[in-house]
């Protein structure tokens, strides 16, 4: 059942639930952050409307910088601002930033621990018709490996706004990952967002069996957390109790809580719109391999590029849908 303590939307499972892209939350967060702190500045690489930097540019034109199609310059200019007392946010499509300018981010931002926030929009295969060249499915891996870098992957537009505001208040480099497609908004204003901490969104129904422990834990990030909740509800109807964990912070990982949950149930499924190697799944596997070897299954892109198509169709084709999550849960439970 939904964890009442985290206050998710009562419409979480309704077909008419509000839908917004997570990039909208980024745009809203930028304006609020700009109102709260005059040192917040925004830079963009010729994608102001698409990345939702437009509202900030109109409200604070003197604090907005259009760099043009020059992602390497985007990062290096921001690094200078970031060591000069400003709080720069840079935004582009994730395939371009951090894709095209990875070396500049590494050398001028991370190496110097510059106070820069990197927003990678249109991430994952849910970019849809734009195809493989614009579907960033390696960015979590390439960013979390950088020293000094923190990595946030919000699950909906509300959480994206909160993550943007949190990033503005945290010193040092932060990577924020956003999607293009409209996705369910199932968190609320009261839903906690604590950087570096996971939240349990679903847990076994105590009314059915007060003594029953979860048989597996589903650890997800991004928009696929909603798919995990749908899968958990169907599994509950089949008599299989699971926990669903929203792991919006990939780095630093909430190691203590994840180990506690995994130790309780003894089986794990990770869920992400990203390559299964190096992303959330890789981070969890590293943690468990060192501390608590546990059967684990990975939902995500399986060493393959995406293609053009409707976002929801692509999610299903590449094995990241509700049915696939359920199958992974049943498979990992058998391996215990």
WOWO-V717845 format. One record per residue. N is the residue number from 1. PHI is phi in whole degrees, 0 to 359 (NA if undefined). D_LAST is the distance of its C-alpha to the last C-alpha in Angstrom with 2 decimals. Layout:
N,PHI,D_LAST  N,PHI,D_LAST
This chain:
1,NA,23.43  2,300,25.32  3,286,25.52  4,295,29.20  5,290,29.50  6,265,29.30  7,56,31.85  8,277,30.79  9,297,33.28  10,293,33.87  11,263,34.16  12,309,30.69  13,254,29.97  14,278,33.62  15,290,34.96  16,265,37.97  17,299,36.12  18,300,38.10  19,232,37.19  20,213,38.24  21,287,37.24  22,296,35.81  23,298,38.83  24,297,41.00  25,296,39.38  26,298,40.19  27,300,43.80  28,296,44.10  29,295,42.63  30,300,45.09  31,297,48.07  32,295,46.94  33,299,46.19  34,295,49.64  35,290,51.25  36,280,49.60  37,217,50.37  38,292,53.35  39,276,51.71  40,289,49.13  41,231,50.18  42,230,48.66  43,237,48.99  44,220,48.13  45,249,48.43  46,65,50.35  47,224,47.61  48,299,48.78  49,289,48.38  50,297,45.09  51,272,43.39  52,67,44.97  53,275,47.06  54,298,50.14  55,299,50.45  56,295,50.49  57,297,53.05  58,281,55.36  59,279,55.12  60,232,55.32  61,300,57.09  62,285,58.29  63,246,54.71  64,243,53.39  65,230,53.66  66,269,53.38  67,274,52.69  68,88,52.73  69,281,50.73  70,205,50.17  71,295,46.63  72,296,47.31  73,296,50.27  74,307,48.18  75,289,45.90  76,288,48.72  77,297,51.02  78,297,48.26  79,298,47.55  80,296,51.19  81,296,51.09  82,290,47.90  83,259,49.58  84,241,52.76  85,97,51.70  86,269,50.56  87,239,47.14  88,277,46.86  89,251,44.40  90,245,44.35  91,221,43.12  92,195,42.79  93,293,40.34  94,297,37.23  95,292,37.98  96,261,41.29  97,216,40.38  98,263,38.21  99,293,38.26  100,283,41.87  101,248,42.68  102,302,39.63  103,294,41.86  104,293,44.26  105,297,41.50  106,297,40.18  107,277,43.61  108,264,45.68  109,256,43.17  110,294,40.11  111,301,42.01  112,267,44.64  113,51,42.24  114,289,44.46  115,278,43.91  116,243,43.08  117,249,40.70  118,256,39.58  119,256,38.85  120,260,37.24  121,267,37.90  122,56,36.99  123,275,33.59  124,83,30.89  125,281,31.55  126,290,32.74  127,301,36.08  128,73,36.34  129,299,39.71  130,295,40.39  131,83,38.06  132,301,36.18  133,294,38.90  134,248,38.48  135,260,34.73  136,286,33.41  137,233,29.77  138,236,29.86  139,291,31.51  140,299,28.68  141,297,27.83  142,288,31.50  143,273,32.31  144,289,29.49  145,282,30.27  146,284,33.80  147,298,34.79  148,77,36.05  149,276,34.57  150,255,32.63  151,228,30.77  152,246,30.70  153,231,29.27  154,292,30.41  155,269,28.89  156,203,32.27  157,295,36.00  158,298,36.17  159,291,33.57  160,297,35.33  161,297,38.53  162,296,36.97  163,294,35.36  164,296,38.78  165,295,40.53  166,294,38.04  167,298,38.48  168,295,42.23  169,260,41.95  170,263,39.60  171,285,41.38  172,104,40.42  173,294,38.90  174,224,36.50  175,256,35.05  176,246,34.79  177,252,33.17  178,230,34.59  179,251,34.57  180,266,37.52  181,285,36.45  182,294,36.81  183,227,33.53  184,303,32.94  185,260,34.13  186,246,31.75  187,269,32.11  188,234,35.34  189,299,37.85  190,273,36.15  191,296,32.59  192,295,31.94  193,228,31.91  194,239,31.43  195,307,31.27  196,84,28.37  197,234,26.51  198,276,23.77  199,231,24.28  200,277,21.96  201,267,23.42  202,219,21.27  203,215,19.46  204,305,18.54  205,285,21.82  206,293,22.76  207,290,25.39  208,281,22.95  209,202,20.93  210,298,22.04  211,266,19.36  212,284,16.34  213,267,14.10  214,298,12.78  215,274,9.41  216,200,9.63  217,242,12.59  218,260,14.88  219,251,17.18  220,232,20.34  221,217,23.91  222,69,27.15  223,295,28.02  224,288,24.59  225,299,23.59  226,294,25.63  227,299,23.74  228,297,20.48  229,294,22.31  230,298,23.47  231,295,19.99  232,298,18.80  233,296,21.84  234,292,21.22  235,295,17.59  236,299,19.04  237,294,21.56  238,267,18.95  239,86,17.39  240,249,14.36  241,267,14.81  242,227,14.20  243,256,16.14  244,246,18.32  245,246,19.68  246,271,22.91  247,253,22.98  248,290,26.64  249,255,27.15  250,281,25.43  251,214,27.62  252,283,27.76  253,286,24.09  254,280,23.33  255,297,21.18  256,300,21.41  257,289,20.30  258,297,17.44  259,296,16.04  260,296,16.70  261,293,14.91  262,294,11.75  263,298,11.91  264,286,12.29  265,251,9.39  266,78,6.70  267,203,6.59  268,224,9.97  269,232,12.51  270,259,15.92  271,226,19.01  272,202,22.44  273,266,25.63  274,193,25.77  275,303,24.69  276,291,20.99  277,273,22.32  278,90,23.87  279,270,23.60  280,301,21.33  281,302,18.22  282,295,19.75  283,296,20.66  284,293,17.23  285,297,15.74  286,298,18.66  287,298,18.08  288,289,14.44  289,299,15.38  290,278,18.16  291,245,16.84  292,203,13.10  293,308,11.02  294,215,7.95  295,303,6.36  296,217,9.49  297,238,11.73  298,242,15.48  299,260,18.08  300,164,21.56  301,284,24.16  302,262,22.80  303,57,25.53  304,212,28.27  305,273,31.29  306,275,32.04  307,208,35.17  308,284,37.71  309,163,37.00  310,299,36.44  311,309,33.72  312,295,31.65  313,294,31.94  314,292,30.71  315,302,27.64  316,290,26.79  317,300,27.84  318,264,25.65  319,72,22.43  320,240,22.41  321,275,23.33  322,301,21.87  323,301,20.77  324,293,18.95  325,295,17.11  326,299,16.06  327,297,14.90  328,295,12.85  329,298,11.15  330,295,10.50  331,294,9.36  332,289,6.78  333,296,5.46  334,294,5.57  335,276,3.82  336,295,0.00
